[in-house]
Every structure is written in structure tokens, then in C-alpha cells.
Amino acid sequence: MRAAAVLLVLLALAGCGGTVRVDPPSPQGEAVAACGKLAPLLPRTLDGEERGTSTPESPYVAVWGGGIIALRCGVPRPARMAPTDQLREISGVGWFADPEKPTLFTAVTDTAYVEVTVGGEHVAAEVLADLSSPIAQISTQPR
């Protein structure tokens, strides 16, 4: 439910200038260090969109294009993700596509779950491919 609220806020603010409101996650355990490691690895531009700012400020949130693309690191395991679900692998990172929210994807690593919302005219596969390399670097498992 929380992801749906975040998605609605992001979509409402997409295209608006200024700072975007995104509910930051509260990572626990290993995810705190993993997400701290991820933050500086993220690109300044993503699929042609410049990186923006979010409020409240959080090292666990990144937005591009006025929030049309948003990343939250250290989210809980997706409630809809079953142990038998197949993940789509992109550059060594497994991605869970939420079947009820076609713009919501979660990278599954051994240290953290990373949620990405891809809106607008962006092709999710391209955005996820660009994010997979930095996300793969937070894993403690060798690639």
C-alpha cells in the first residue's frame, strides 16, 4: 500500500519543477551499509533525465526527471513476491516486476531490496539496465 502511495505522489509530481516528495525507506541491518554504498554510484542522468532532489532528503532515495523515475534503497521485501516467482535478470541483478503495478520494480540483492518506479514514456528495461550495474556493486556475492 505504501508503494502505491509513493507511486501516486511521484506520478502527480512528474513534470513539475523543484523538489519531489518521496517517502524514504528505513533500511535495517546490512541494507544500511549497502544503500550508503549505492548512493554515490548512481548516475547523474538516467534515460535522458537529470537527477533531481527529493524531500525529505534521504541517502536512500534518488529521483530523475522531476520524479518520473524514482529509486528507494532498503525497502522491505515486496509483499507480492513469492519464493517461486521468477526474477528477470539484467546484468547480474534479479528484478521482481510487481504484477499489479506495472511501473514498479524491485531489485533483489543479498544485502538490500531496491525499489524503482519508472513512469512516463521511459522504457523500464532500459532504465533497469542502467541501474543494474551500480546495484550489482552493493552485493556481497561475487558476480
N, C-alpha and C positions, 0 to 999 in steps of 0.2 A: 504494500500500500504506500509506503514511504517513497519508493522508487517512482510510483505513478505521480505522486505529488511533485517530486523533483522534476519529472518529465514535463508536467503541465507548466510549471514555472519557467523551465527552460524554453519551451515552445512559445509561451506567451511573450518572453523577453527576446526571443530570436529576432535579430534585425534591429533591435533597439540599441542605441549607443550607451556607453557608460558601463557601469559595473552590473554584473548579473548575480542574482541571489541564488545560491546553491546550498542546500543543507549538507554540511560536511559530515563525513562518517567519523566514527570513533574507533580507529583500529586498536586491536589488542595484541599482546604478545609479540611474536616475530613480525607481524604485519607493520608495527610502528617503524621499525628499522627499515623494512623493505620499502615502505611508502616514502620514507625520508630519502632513501637511495634513488627512488624513481623520479622524484620531483625535478632534479636538475638534468635528468636525461631526456625529458620530454621536449619535443620540437617547438620552436618559436612559431612556425607556421605549419598548418595541417590541412591538407587538401585545399590549399589556396587561401585558407583563413588564418588571420593573425591571432596570436594568443592574447586573451584579454584578462580581466580581473574579475574576481568573484567576491561576494560578501556573504557571510563573514569571511575574512581572509583565513585561509587554511592551507597548510602544505600538502593536504590530502586531496585538493581539488584543483583542476585545471580546466579552463574553458577556451574555446576558439570561436571566432566569428560571432561575437555577441551572445555566446551560449548555445549556438546551434549544434555545436559539438561540445560535450562535457565529459570529464573523467573524474571519478571518485575512487580513491585508492583506500583499501582497508574496509570495504563494506562486508556485511555478513554474507555467508553462503546463500545463493539465491534459493528462496523457499520452493520454487517450482522445479529446481534441478534434482532429478532422481539419480541414484547411483548407477542406473543402467543407461542414462542419457549419453548419446554420442556427442562429443565436443568436436567442433570444427577446428582443425589445427592450421594455424597460419604462422610460419616462421618459428616453429617450435613452441608456440603458445596455444593452449586449448581454449576455445571460446564457446561459451554457452549462449545460445540465442533464445531469449525468452519468447515462448510460443504465443503469449498473449499481448506482448508489447514489441512490435516489430522493429522499433528503433532502439531497443535496449539489449546490450551485450555485456557479458561478464567474462573477463579473462580469469582462468583458474591456474594459479601457480601454487607451489608448495609452501609459500610464505604469506600470500595475500590474495584476496579477490579484488579485481579491479573492474569497476563498472564503467561502461562507456555508452553514452547516448549519442546517436547520430541522427540528426534531423535535416530538414530542408532537402535540397537537391543532391546531397552528398551520397556517394555510393559507400555503403557500410564496409564492404570488403576492402576497399582502398584505404579507408580510414584505419580499419583494424590492422591492415598490413603495415601501415606506417607506425602504428603504436606497438606492434608485436616485438620489434627489436628492443626498444627500451624496457618493455615489460619483461621480456625474457631475461634481462640482466639482473632482475631482482630475485630470481630463483636461486636457491642453494643447490639445485640439481644441475650437474653438467649437461650442456646441450649436445 
